[in-house]
Amino acid sequence: MTNDSVSPEERDLGLATDITRRDFLNATMLGVGAALLHQPAPAEQPRPAANQAWTGYPGIGDYARSNGNTWEVVTAAHDLRDGKYTARLASARDTGEIYDLVVVGGGFSGLGAAYHFHKLRGATTGTVLVLDNHRMWGGEAKRNEVVVDGVRLIGPQGSNGFGARIRNDWAGDYWRELGLPANPAQFRHQVWSERVKPLEMAREHYFFQLWTDEFASHGHFFADGKGGLRLVRDAFRSGLVETPWSDQLRTDFLRWRSDPKRYYEGADWERWLDTMTYDDYITKVMGLDPAVARYVDPIMAGGIGLGSDVLSANAAAQISLPGFAGFGRSYPARELAKMLDVVDSFPGGNDGIARHVVKRLVPNAIAGGPGLAGVLDGAIRFDALDRPHQPTRIRLGATVIRVEQRGSGRDGSVAVTYVRDGTLHRVRAHGVVMANGGWSSQHVVTDLPDRYRDAFRSLVRAPMLVANVALRRWRFMYDQGITAASYRDKFGFCCSLRQSIITDSYRPPIDPDRPNVLTFYVPFSKPGSALRDQAVAGRNALLATSYREYERQIREQLVRLFGSSGFDPARDIGAIVLNRWGHAYVCPGPGFYFGRDGRPAPPDVIRQPLGRVAFANGELHGHQNWRDATAEGRRAVEQLLTGV
C-alpha cells in the first residue's frame, strides 16, 4: 500500500505504516459479504484475494494456519448448511478404515472424549480417529504468536483462564493425569522490569471485567460530555464517587453488586430463575435502574453470548453475576489481589490445556519432553498426528458432512463422510461422538428424529471477535497507572494486558517500554431486539467486515482511550491479529435449562444417545469452559461404552 492510497486520517491512524500485517485493496471484498451472508459470490471474484482481505495478518508459527474461524472453515460450513455436498456423496472415496470410535471435533469435548475412551476402555485397546475442520486442533483454545522488535509474544485466540485450585474429582484426576501442575505455587509468572514500579495486573482477560474488577490499575472510561472519554481509576472500589452517575444510580449499582437478599424461597430457585431474563431479574425483581442491566450487557455477552435482555437469569447465576448472594451464588472476592492464585492463564490461554491432552493422546505430535516448557513451547509435528497403527489419530482440515448409521446389532456401524482439500472421503466406526458445534450436527447426522432437530434448532449461538494487538510499547497506559480498561464507547467494551504463566523458553518481561499484547474481547449484543435477531445480526457484522475496517476501528478506539496520554498508533502498534468466532457461544435464553411451554430443555434431549451416535457439544452446559466441555465428551463416551 502506498501513501497515496490512504487518507490523511488513515495516515494518522498508522494504516500506511509498515507493521506486521497485510494490506489489501478494498475491491477484494466484493465477494466477502455476499459469500458469508448466504448469497453466492460473484463468479469472477478470486477466493484467495477475498480470503486475505478478510483474514488479514494471521500471526506466525504453527497457529498461523488457524486464527479463529478461517475463510476456509466458514465457507465449508456454509456449503454444508446449503446442501452443496449432497450431490457428491456417492463419489466419496472409502478409505477402508474402521475405528472403534470416530470423534467429530477436536476441541475440549472431542479431545476429552478421545482421552476418556482410552481410559475407560483400556489404554492398550481401541482405535480413535478425531476429525477436525480447522487446520489446527483445540477449538477456541488456540493461540496467536507474533514477533515485535525481536520479542516473541503469545496471546489467546479465545478460551482463556482456568481455575488454578484443582478439585479432588474426575476433572482433578484428568488434570493431574495430563501432567499439569495441581498446585498454583508451581506456576511461574512474568516478572516486572527492575527499573519500573509494578502495577496491579490480572493474569487472564475475563475476570477483571466484573468478577475481580477492584484494583488500582483498572481504568474506567466515561463520556466527558465533549465527545471524548474521561478516566476514573478503580471506580467501584472507590464507591463510584468520581463517576458521572447520579446518587441514586450509584446506589443501585452498589446494591446490585452486594445485595444479600434471597428473592425466592423455593428449593427450585434455579428453575424459577430460568423463567425470566437477567434484565427482568435486575429491574423487576431487584427493582434496580435499567442502566444497571445495560452496563452488564457486554460483560454477560463476553462470558456467555448475549446480554441480560435476552438471556436466562439462571445463566447469570451460573456464571456468578451479581444479585444471587442469597442463593449462595456470589464471587468470593472482588479485589484482584485476593484472587490471583485462583484464576490463571497460560501464554496462549487454554491452548495450554489442549496441548497437554494432545501430548497424551499422540506423544510424538509435540516436539519436546514432559513439563510445561516441552508441551507449551514444542513445535507441532503435524505429520505425526495421523499416522497408521497409533491408538489415536487426529485428522485436521476435515469437515464432516454426513454421519449415517448402517445395520444393527453386532454388525452395525456408522459411516462418516468428510471433505478434505475438496475431496470427499468415508471411514467407518463402531461409535461416533459428535463433539462439534450443534449448528452443524443437525445437518450432518442422518435420520435425526424431530425431537433432536427441534432441540438443535432452538439453540441460538452468538459470535465473538478476539483481537490481539501487539504493542511496541505501552508507556501510554503505564503513565496513567492502568493495565486494563473498561468503557462503553465505539469498539468493544474492554481491553487488557495480563501477567501470564512463563516457562524457561518463554519469559517476556513486563516493561512499559517493551512489547506486550493488548487483548480485546468484542461481543455483539444489541439490546432491544429478539435473541435470534441479535445473534444473526452480530454474526453478519462479524463475517462481512474486512480486516482493514476492523483495524481502523481498533486504532480509533485506542486513540480515544489513550491518545491524550501519548499513544501514537503509527508508532506503537506492531501487529494486529483477528480471531473471528461465528458461533462462539450458545445463548441460554429462558427455558434453556428447564424447558418451557411443556417442552423439555434442549440439552436434555440432545444428551440422549441416538444408537451408536452420542452428542457431546460443549455448548450443552450453557456456560462454555474447558471443564464442562470435557465433561460432555466424557459423558458421551460412557454412554456409548455402556449402551446407556
ZICORDA-V378318 format. One record per residue. N is the residue number from 0. RES is the residue in one small letter. NEAR is the number of other C-alpha atoms within 8 Angstrom. Layout:
n = <N & N>
res = <RES & RES>
near = <NEAR & NEAR>
This chain:
n = <0 & 1 & 2 & 3 & 4 & 5 & 6 & 7 & 8 & 9 & 10 & 11 & 12 & 13 & 14 & 15 & 16 & 17 & 18 & 19 & 20 & 21 & 22 & 23 & 24 & 25 & 26 & 27 & 28 & 29 & 30 & 31 & 32 & 33 & 34 & 35 & 36 & 37 & 38 & 39 & 40 & 41 & 42 & 43 & 44 & 45 & 46 & 47 & 48 & 49 & 50 & 51 & 52 & 53 & 54 & 55 & 56 & 57 & 58 & 59 & 60 & 61 & 62 & 63 & 64 & 65 & 66 & 67 & 68 & 69 & 70 & 71 & 72 & 73 & 74 & 75 & 76 & 77 & 78 & 79 & 80 & 81 & 82 & 83 & 84 & 85 & 86 & 87 & 88 & 89 & 90 & 91 & 92 & 93 & 94 & 95 & 96 & 97 & 98 & 99 & 100 & 101 & 102 & 103 & 104 & 105 & 106 & 107 & 108 & 109 & 110 & 111 & 112 & 113 & 114 & 115 & 116 & 117 & 118 & 119 & 120 & 121 & 122 & 123 & 124 & 125 & 126 & 127 & 128 & 129 & 130 & 131 & 132 & 133 & 134 & 135 & 136 & 137 & 138 & 139 & 140 & 141 & 142 & 143 & 144 & 145 & 146 & 147 & 148 & 149 & 150 & 151 & 152 & 153 & 154 & 155 & 156 & 157 & 158 & 159 & 160 & 161 & 162 & 163 & 164 & 165 & 166 & 167 & 168 & 169 & 170 & 171 & 172 & 173 & 174 & 175 & 176 & 177 & 178 & 179 & 180 & 181 & 182 & 183 & 184 & 185 & 186 & 187 & 188 & 189 & 190 & 191 & 192 & 193 & 194 & 195 & 196 & 197 & 198 & 199 & 200 & 201 & 202 & 203 & 204 & 205 & 206 & 207 & 208 & 209 & 210 & 211 & 212 & 213 & 214 & 215 & 216 & 217 & 218 & 219 & 220 & 221 & 222 & 223 & 224 & 225 & 226 & 227 & 228 & 229 & 230 & 231 & 232 & 233 & 234 & 235 & 236 & 237 & 238 & 239 & 240 & 241 & 242 & 243 & 244 & 245 & 246 & 247 & 248 & 249 & 250 & 251 & 252 & 253 & 254 & 255 & 256 & 257 & 258 & 259 & 260 & 261 & 262 & 263 & 264 & 265 & 266 & 267 & 268 & 269 & 270 & 271 & 272 & 273 & 274 & 275 & 276 & 277 & 278 & 279 & 280 & 281 & 282 & 283 & 284 & 285 & 286 & 287 & 288 & 289 & 290 & 291 & 292 & 293 & 294 & 295 & 296 & 297 & 298 & 299 & 300 & 301 & 302 & 303 & 304 & 305 & 306 & 307 & 308 & 309 & 310 & 311 & 312 & 313 & 314 & 315 & 316 & 317 & 318 & 319 & 320 & 321 & 322 & 323 & 324 & 325 & 326 & 327 & 328 & 329 & 330 & 331 & 332 & 333 & 334 & 335 & 336 & 337 & 338 & 339 & 340 & 341 & 342 & 343 & 344 & 345 & 346 & 347 & 348 & 349 & 350 & 351 & 352 & 353 & 354 & 355 & 356 & 357 & 358 & 359 & 360 & 361 & 362 & 363 & 364 & 365 & 366 & 367 & 368 & 369 & 370 & 371 & 372 & 373 & 374 & 375 & 376 & 377 & 378 & 379 & 380 & 381 & 382 & 383 & 384 & 385 & 386 & 387 & 388 & 389 & 390 & 391 & 392 & 393 & 394 & 395 & 396 & 397 & 398 & 399 & 400 & 401 & 402 & 403 & 404 & 405 & 406 & 407 & 408 & 409 & 410 & 411 & 412 & 413 & 414 & 415 & 416 & 417 & 418 & 419 & 420 & 421 & 422 & 423 & 424 & 425 & 426 & 427 & 428 & 429 & 430 & 431 & 432 & 433 & 434 & 435 & 436 & 437 & 438 & 439 & 440 & 441 & 442 & 443 & 444 & 445 & 446 & 447 & 448 & 449 & 450 & 451 & 452 & 453 & 454 & 455 & 456 & 457 & 458 & 459 & 460 & 461 & 462 & 463 & 464 & 465 & 466 & 467 & 468 & 469 & 470 & 471 & 472 & 473 & 474 & 475 & 476 & 477 & 478 & 479 & 480 & 481 & 482 & 483 & 484 & 485 & 486 & 487 & 488 & 489 & 490 & 491 & 492 & 493 & 494 & 495 & 496 & 497 & 498 & 499 & 500 & 501 & 502 & 503 & 504 & 505 & 506 & 507 & 508 & 509 & 510 & 511 & 512 & 513 & 514 & 515 & 516 & 517 & 518 & 519 & 520 & 521 & 522 & 523 & 524 & 525 & 526 & 527 & 528 & 529 & 530 & 531 & 532 & 533 & 534 & 535 & 536 & 537 & 538 & 539 & 540 & 541 & 542 & 543 & 544 & 545 & 546 & 547 & 548 & 549 & 550 & 551 & 552 & 553 & 554 & 555 & 556 & 557 & 558 & 559 & 560 & 561 & 562 & 563 & 564 & 565 & 566 & 567 & 568 & 569 & 570 & 571 & 572 & 573 & 574 & 575 & 576 & 577 & 578 & 579 & 580 & 581 & 582 & 583 & 584 & 585 & 586 & 587 & 588 & 589 & 590 & 591 & 592 & 593 & 594 & 595 & 596 & 597 & 598 & 599 & 600 & 601 & 602 & 603 & 604 & 605 & 606 & 607 & 608 & 609 & 610 & 611 & 612 & 613 & 614 & 615 & 616 & 617 & 618 & 619 & 620 & 621 & 622 & 623 & 624 & 625 & 626 & 627 & 628 & 629 & 630 & 631 & 632 & 633 & 634 & 635 & 636 & 637 & 638 & 639 & 640 & 641 & 642 & 643>
res = <m & t & n & d & s & v & s & p & e & e & r & d & l & g & l & a & t & d & i & t & r & r & d & f & l & n & a & t & m & l & g & v & g & a & a & l & l & h & q & p & a & p & a & e & q & p & r & p & a & a & n & q & a & w & t & g & y & p & g & i & g & d & y & a & r & s & n & g & n & t & w & e & v & v & t & a & a & h & d & l & r & d & g & k & y & t & a & r & l & a & s & a & r & d & t & g & e & i & y & d & l & v & v & v & g & g & g & f & s & g & l & g & a & a & y & h & f & h & k & l & r & g & a & t & t & g & t & v & l & v & l & d & n & h & r & m & w & g & g & e & a & k & r & n & e & v & v & v & d & g & v & r & l & i & g & p & q & g & s & n & g & f & g & a & r & i & r & n & d & w & a & g & d & y & w & r & e & l & g & l & p & a & n & p & a & q & f & r & h & q & v & w & s & e & r & v & k & p & l & e & m & a & r & e & h & y & f & f & q & l & w & t & d & e & f & a & s & h & g & h & f & f & a & d & g & k & g & g & l & r & l & v & r & d & a & f & r & s & g & l & v & e & t & p & w & s & d & q & l & r & t & d & f & l & r & w & r & s & d & p & k & r & y & y & e & g & a & d & w & e & r & w & l & d & t & m & t & y & d & d & y & i & t & k & v & m & g & l & d & p & a & v & a & r & y & v & d & p & i & m & a & g & g & i & g & l & g & s & d & v & l & s & a & n & a & a & a & q & i & s & l & p & g & f & a & g & f & g & r & s & y & p & a & r & e & l & a & k & m & l & d & v & v & d & s & f & p & g & g & n & d & g & i & a & r & h & v & v & k & r & l & v & p & n & a & i & a & g & g & p & g & l & a & g & v & l & d & g & a & i & r & f & d & a & l & d & r & p & h & q & p & t & r & i & r & l & g & a & t & v & i & r & v & e & q & r & g & s & g & r & d & g & s & v & a & v & t & y & v & r & d & g & t & l & h & r & v & r & a & h & g & v & v & m & a & n & g & g & w & s & s & q & h & v & v & t & d & l & p & d & r & y & r & d & a & f & r & s & l & v & r & a & p & m & l & v & a & n & v & a & l & r & r & w & r & f & m & y & d & q & g & i & t & a & a & s & y & r & d & k & f & g & f & c & c & s & l & r & q & s & i & i & t & d & s & y & r & p & p & i & d & p & d & r & p & n & v & l & t & f & y & v & p & f & s & k & p & g & s & a & l & r & d & q & a & v & a & g & r & n & a & l & l & a & t & s & y & r & e & y & e & r & q & i & r & e & q & l & v & r & l & f & g & s & s & g & f & d & p & a & r & d & i & g & a & i & v & l & n & r & w & g & h & a & y & v & c & p & g & p & g & f & y & f & g & r & d & g & r & p & a & p & p & d & v & i & r & q & p & l & g & r & v & a & f & a & n & g & e & l & h & g & h & q & n & w & r & d & a & t & a & e & g & r & r & a & v & e & q & l & l & t & g & v>
near = <6 & 6 & 7 & 5 & 6 & 11 & 7 & 6 & 7 & 11 & 13 & 9 & 12 & 11 & 10 & 10 & 7 & 4 & 7 & 8 & 8 & 7 & 8 & 9 & 7 & 7 & 5 & 12 & 12 & 12 & 12 & 14 & 11 & 12 & 11 & 13 & 9 & 7 & 7 & 7 & 10 & 7 & 4 & 4 & 10 & 6 & 6 & 6 & 8 & 14 & 10 & 10 & 16 & 12 & 12 & 13 & 11 & 12 & 10 & 10 & 6 & 7 & 13 & 11 & 8 & 11 & 16 & 10 & 12 & 11 & 9 & 6 & 10 & 10 & 10 & 9 & 10 & 10 & 10 & 12 & 9 & 6 & 7 & 8 & 9 & 6 & 6 & 8 & 9 & 5 & 6 & 11 & 7 & 8 & 7 & 7 & 7 & 8 & 13 & 10 & 13 & 13 & 16 & 14 & 15 & 17 & 14 & 14 & 18 & 19 & 16 & 13 & 15 & 13 & 10 & 11 & 12 & 12 & 8 & 8 & 9 & 9 & 8 & 6 & 8 & 12 & 10 & 13 & 12 & 16 & 16 & 16 & 11 & 12 & 9 & 10 & 10 & 12 & 9 & 11 & 16 & 17 & 15 & 17 & 13 & 11 & 9 & 13 & 6 & 5 & 8 & 9 & 13 & 11 & 13 & 16 & 17 & 11 & 13 & 14 & 13 & 9 & 8 & 11 & 9 & 9 & 6 & 7 & 6 & 6 & 9 & 11 & 9 & 8 & 12 & 10 & 7 & 9 & 9 & 11 & 9 & 11 & 9 & 10 & 5 & 7 & 9 & 8 & 8 & 12 & 7 & 10 & 8 & 5 & 4 & 7 & 6 & 5 & 9 & 9 & 10 & 12 & 12 & 14 & 14 & 8 & 10 & 13 & 11 & 8 & 10 & 13 & 14 & 13 & 12 & 10 & 13 & 15 & 14 & 12 & 13 & 12 & 9 & 8 & 5 & 5 & 6 & 8 & 10 & 8 & 8 & 11 & 10 & 14 & 14 & 8 & 8 & 7 & 8 & 10 & 6 & 6 & 8 & 5 & 7 & 6 & 6 & 6 & 10 & 11 & 8 & 11 & 9 & 9 & 8 & 13 & 8 & 9 & 10 & 8 & 7 & 9 & 7 & 5 & 6 & 5 & 4 & 6 & 10 & 7 & 10 & 8 & 12 & 17 & 11 & 11 & 16 & 15 & 13 & 11 & 12 & 16 & 12 & 9 & 8 & 10 & 7 & 10 & 10 & 9 & 7 & 12 & 14 & 10 & 8 & 10 & 14 & 14 & 11 & 13 & 13 & 12 & 8 & 13 & 17 & 19 & 15 & 15 & 12 & 14 & 16 & 18 & 17 & 12 & 14 & 12 & 12 & 9 & 7 & 10 & 11 & 10 & 14 & 15 & 13 & 11 & 7 & 6 & 10 & 10 & 8 & 4 & 9 & 12 & 10 & 13 & 7 & 8 & 11 & 10 & 9 & 9 & 12 & 14 & 14 & 13 & 12 & 16 & 18 & 16 & 14 & 12 & 8 & 13 & 11 & 12 & 12 & 11 & 12 & 8 & 10 & 12 & 8 & 9 & 13 & 11 & 11 & 10 & 6 & 8 & 8 & 9 & 13 & 11 & 16 & 8 & 10 & 10 & 8 & 8 & 10 & 7 & 7 & 9 & 12 & 10 & 8 & 5 & 4 & 8 & 10 & 12 & 13 & 11 & 11 & 11 & 12 & 12 & 12 & 13 & 12 & 12 & 12 & 10 & 11 & 8 & 7 & 7 & 5 & 4 & 6 & 10 & 13 & 14 & 13 & 13 & 14 & 12 & 12 & 10 & 5 & 5 & 7 & 13 & 12 & 13 & 13 & 12 & 14 & 12 & 12 & 13 & 17 & 14 & 16 & 14 & 9 & 9 & 8 & 11 & 10 & 12 & 11 & 10 & 10 & 9 & 5 & 8 & 6 & 6 & 7 & 11 & 10 & 8 & 13 & 12 & 9 & 7 & 10 & 11 & 11 & 18 & 17 & 17 & 13 & 13 & 13 & 15 & 12 & 15 & 14 & 14 & 10 & 14 & 9 & 10 & 12 & 10 & 8 & 7 & 9 & 14 & 15 & 13 & 12 & 12 & 9 & 8 & 6 & 6 & 8 & 10 & 11 & 12 & 12 & 11 & 13 & 10 & 12 & 12 & 13 & 13 & 9 & 6 & 7 & 8 & 8 & 8 & 9 & 11 & 9 & 10 & 8 & 10 & 15 & 12 & 12 & 11 & 13 & 12 & 13 & 13 & 13 & 14 & 13 & 7 & 10 & 5 & 7 & 7 & 11 & 7 & 8 & 15 & 15 & 9 & 8 & 12 & 13 & 10 & 8 & 12 & 12 & 11 & 10 & 10 & 11 & 10 & 8 & 9 & 9 & 11 & 10 & 9 & 11 & 9 & 10 & 11 & 12 & 10 & 9 & 11 & 10 & 8 & 9 & 8 & 12 & 9 & 12 & 11 & 7 & 11 & 12 & 11 & 13 & 13 & 13 & 15 & 12 & 14 & 11 & 11 & 10 & 11 & 12 & 13 & 13 & 13 & 12 & 14 & 12 & 13 & 13 & 9 & 11 & 10 & 4 & 5 & 6 & 9 & 13 & 13 & 11 & 8 & 11 & 11 & 10 & 8 & 13 & 6 & 6 & 12 & 11 & 16 & 12 & 17 & 14 & 17 & 12 & 8 & 9 & 12 & 11 & 11 & 8 & 10 & 7 & 11 & 16 & 15 & 10 & 13 & 20 & 13 & 9 & 15 & 13 & 11 & 11 & 13 & 7 & 6 & 5 & 6>
